[in-house]
C-alpha cells in the first residue's frame, strides 16, 4: 500500500511557512491516486488423509488515477468534475506437491467521469480539513485466462468482456497540507460503494485424456452484477490558481 504514514510525517516535517486563504472563484486543477496497492499472499490448505492439502498463492496489483478540476463557489466549498482511469491485475495459483494444478489471471480496466463536492471546515491556514462527496460512472473491460487440472482432464480457458458499466459513491474525510502558497498535498480516507455489471464470454478447451489434443470446446456467456463496499485511502496534489 501507499505509505500514508510516511506522507503524513513528511507533510508535518515540511516548513510551516505556507498559508492559504481560499476565496470564491478560485480554480483548482489536481490529480489524485487512490487505492494504489500491491499484495502478495499464500494460503495453505490441509485435510485429513487420504485427501492431500495444497497451497494457494495470490498476487494483486491495482491503482486508480483521477485528474480533476474544481471551482470554489464560496470561500469554503468547491465543486468540480474528474476523470477516472483504473487498472487491476489479480493472479491465483494453486499448487500441490510442487505442481500447479490451477491458475487464474484477471485484468480489469476502468475509465469514466465523476463529479464531486468538497467542503473545507476552515478557509485559511496551513492544515485545512475537509469532507468530500464523489459520484462516478463509467465503463471498462475484463480479460481472464487460466487452466485447471483434474485427475481425468486438463482445461484451459480465456474470456473477455467489454462495455462493462459501473457506478459509485464515495464519502471522504481528509486534510490539505499547504506546501506553498499555491500547492497543497491532499490526504484522505473514507467509504466507497461500487455497483458493476459485466457480461463475460468465455471459451474453454478440454483435453480429456491429457495427450495435448483438444477433445471438447465449451462456450459460456455469463452476466454478473457485483456490489462492493470498501475503505478508500488516497493521496493527491491540488493547485490553487487564484486567491485573494
N, C-alpha and C positions, 0 to 999 in steps of 0.2 A: 504493500500500500504506500501511497504518498506519505512522507513523514510530516504530518501536520504539526506534530510536537516541535520538530526542528524549525518549521516555518514560523511558528508562533514565537519560539525563543529568539529566532533571528529578527523578527519584527520588533520585539521588545528591546533587543540589543542595539538596534539602529539608532542613530542620533534622533533626538526628540525635537528638532527644530521645525519640522513641517507642521503647519497648522492650517486646516481647511475651513473655509466659510462658504457653505452652499448658498446658492441663490436660484430663484426661478429663472428658467431659460437656459440653464447650463446643459450642454450636450456631453454625453458620456459614452464614448466607444470603449469596449472592453473585450476580454477573452477569458474564458473560464474552462478549467479542466476538472471534470467530475468523475469520480469513481475509477481513477487510474489505478490498476492493480495487476499484480502477477502472483498467482498462487500455485503451489505445488504440494501435493499430499499423497500419502499412502495409507490404505486401509487393509488390514489383514483379517481374513475370514477363516474361522476354524469350525469343524463339525465333527461329531462322533464318528469313529471308524464304522464301516469301511469308506465312508464319504471323505474325500480329500478336501482340504481347505485351499484357498487361493488368495492372492494379493492383488488389490486394485489400486492403480496409480492414476492420479488426476492432475492435469495442468490447465490453468486458465489464464488468459491474458485479455484485458479489456480496457477501453478508455472511451471518453466522450469529450469532444471539444465543442465549445459553444461561444462563437463570436456574438457580440450583442451591441446594440445601440440604444441608449437610454436618454430621456429628456426630463429635466426637473419641472414639474407642473406647479410646485411650490418650493419653499426653502428646505423641506424635509422629504418630499415624496417624488419619486422618479417612476415613470412608466417607460416601456420600451418593447422592442422585438429582438428575437435572437434566432440564429441558425443552429441546427443540431446535426452533428456528424459523429457517429459512434461505430465501434467495431468490437466484437468479442470472439475469442477463439477458445474452444474447450476441447480437450483431448482426454480420452479414457482408455486405459489399458488394464486388462485382467490377465494375470499371469499365474500359472500353476506349474510347479516343477521346472522353473526357468523357461517355460514355453508360453508365449502369448496366445491365448485362445479366443480373445475378444478385443476388438479395437473399434473406437468410435471417435470421429473428429467432426466438430461443428464449427462453421464460420458464419458469423451473423453480422451483417452491415445494416446500419440505420441512418436515415437522414430526414430532416423535417424542419418545421418552423414552430416558433413559440412566441408567446407574449408574457410579460412579467410586470409586476408592480413591486417596488421596493420602498419601504418607509424607514427613514432614519429616525432614531429616538433623540438625536441631537443634531443641530445644524452647523456646528463648528467644533473644532478640536483636532486632536491627533488620532485618538482611537474613537471610532464612530460606529456604535452598534446599530443593527438594522434587522428588520424582518422582511421576508420576500415571498411572494406567491408566483409560481410558474404554471402556465398552461401550455402544453405542447401537443403536436400531432405530426404524423409523418408516415413514411413508407420505408421499405427495405427489402432485403433478400437474405436467404439462408442456403448454405450448401452443407451437405452432410455426406460422409462416406465412412466405410469401415468393413470389417469382416467378423465372422463368427464361426468357430469350430465346435462341432459336437462329436459324439462317438461314431456317427454314421454319415455325416456330410459336412462340407465346408460351404459357407455362404459369404459372398461379398456383395456390397450394395453401394449405391450412390443416389443421392436425391437432392432436389433443389426446389426452392420456392421463390417466387417473385411477386411483387405487388402486395407484400405484407402491409398491414395497416396497424399503427399503434397510436394511442393517445395517452397522455399522462398528466399528472398533477404533482406539484412539489411545494412543500412548505419548509422554509429555511430560516434559521436564526444565525446571524453572523456579525462580523466586525470588519470595518475598513480601517486599516492602519495606513495613514498618510506617510508615504516615503519621501515626497517632495510636495511643493505647492500644487502640483497638477497630477500626480500619480499616486494611486492607492493600492495596497495589497488587500484583497478580499479573502477571508477565510470563513467558511460556513458549514453548518451541519443541519440535517433535517430529515423529514419524512418524504417518501416518494411512493406514488401509486401509478402503475402502468397496466393498461389493457392492450393486448395484442392479438390479432387474428392472422393466422398463416395457413396457406394451402400448399402442402408439400407432395410432390410427385417423386416416388422412389422406385428404382429398378433394382431387383435382387437377382443375383446369379447363383445358382446352387449346383455344386459339384457333388453328386450323390455318393459316388464311390471314391472320391478324393484322388482321381487319377489325372487331374489337370484339365479335364473336359467339362464344359458346362452342359448339364443334363436338363435343367429347368430354368426358365426365366419367369419371374413374377413381377407384377406391377401393382403398386398401391397408390392411392390418391387420398390423402388424409387432411382434413381441415381441423385446425386446433384453435381454441380460444383460451388464452392464458391471461391470468390476472396476478400481478405481483405487488407485494408491499415490501418496501425496503427502507434502509437507512442510508442517507446520502452524505458524503463528505466531498467538499470541493474547495478549490483554491483558484484565484484569478487575479488579473490586473485590471484596474479601471483608470481611464484618463479623463480628467475634468478639463474641458476645453475653454470654458469661460466662467469667471466668478467675479463677484463684486469685491 
